[in-house]
Amino acid sequence: MQIHDLSPLQVTRDGTVIVLRSMAEAADFLRSLPMARHAGMLIEVMEAADAPELKRRAWQAFATFATAMRIPVRPAVV
């Protein structure tokens, strides 16, 4: 899935749908996963992203990582 902006994302974990509206929420979500130790550098990049383009790329990296870990990700309907 290609991310063009920072629109909220919907992820599903253990059958529960979670809407992530910010980089901080996405980082906290990653920290809550059993595979969090594999996401350390991604979390650091997400937290350090301060320019709009860096934030968009970090959001895309989050979606790509989640998809690679077989966590369903899609744009949230809000």
C-alpha positions as CSV (number, residue, x, y, z in Angstrom):
1,M,0.0,0.0,0.0
2,Q,1.4,3.4,-1.0
3,I,1.0,6.2,1.5
4,H,0.6,9.7,0.1
5,D,-0.2,11.5,3.3
6,L,-0.6,11.1,7.1
7,S,-4.2,9.9,7.0
8,P,-5.1,7.6,9.9
9,L,-4.4,3.9,9.4
10,Q,-6.4,1.0,10.5
11,V,-4.6,-2.1,11.8
12,T,-6.0,-5.4,13.1
13,R,-4.4,-7.2,16.0
14,D,-5.8,-10.4,17.5
15,G,-9.1,-9.6,15.8
16,T,-9.3,-6.1,17.2
17,V,-9.4,-3.2,14.9
18,I,-7.2,-0.3,16.0
19,V,-7.1,3.2,14.3
20,L,-3.7,4.9,14.5
21,R,-4.0,8.7,14.0
22,S,-0.5,9.8,14.8
23,M,3.1,8.7,14.7
24,A,3.2,8.4,18.5
25,E,0.2,6.0,18.4
26,A,1.9,4.0,15.7
27,A,5.1,3.8,17.7
28,D,3.3,2.7,20.8
29,F,1.5,0.1,18.8
30,L,4.8,-1.3,17.6
31,R,6.2,-1.3,21.1
32,S,3.2,-3.4,22.2
33,L,3.9,-6.2,19.7
34,P,5.9,-9.3,20.6
35,M,8.2,-8.5,17.6
36,A,8.9,-5.0,19.0
37,R,12.6,-5.8,19.3
38,H,12.8,-6.0,15.5
39,A,11.2,-2.6,15.2
40,G,13.6,-0.5,17.4
41,M,15.2,1.4,14.5
42,L,11.9,2.0,12.8
43,I,10.5,3.4,16.0
44,E,13.5,5.7,16.4
45,V,13.0,6.9,12.8
46,M,9.3,7.5,13.4
47,E,10.0,9.5,16.5
48,A,12.7,11.6,14.9
49,A,10.7,12.5,11.8
50,D,10.1,16.2,12.0
51,A,9.7,17.5,8.4
52,P,6.5,16.7,6.5
53,E,8.3,14.5,3.9
54,L,10.1,12.6,6.6
55,K,6.9,12.1,8.5
56,R,5.2,10.7,5.3
57,R,8.1,8.4,4.7
58,A,8.1,7.2,8.3
59,W,4.3,6.6,8.0
60,Q,5.0,4.6,4.8
61,A,7.8,2.6,6.6
62,F,5.4,1.8,9.4
63,A,2.8,0.5,6.9
64,T,5.4,-1.5,5.1
65,F,6.8,-3.1,8.3
66,A,3.3,-3.9,9.6
67,T,2.4,-5.5,6.2
68,A,5.7,-7.5,6.3
69,M,4.8,-8.8,9.8
70,R,1.4,-9.9,8.4
71,I,-0.5,-7.2,10.3
72,P,-3.4,-6.0,8.1
73,V,-3.1,-2.3,7.4
74,R,-5.5,-0.1,5.4
75,P,-6.6,3.5,5.4
76,A,-9.0,4.2,8.2
77,V,-12.5,5.3,7.6
78,V,-13.1,8.2,10.1
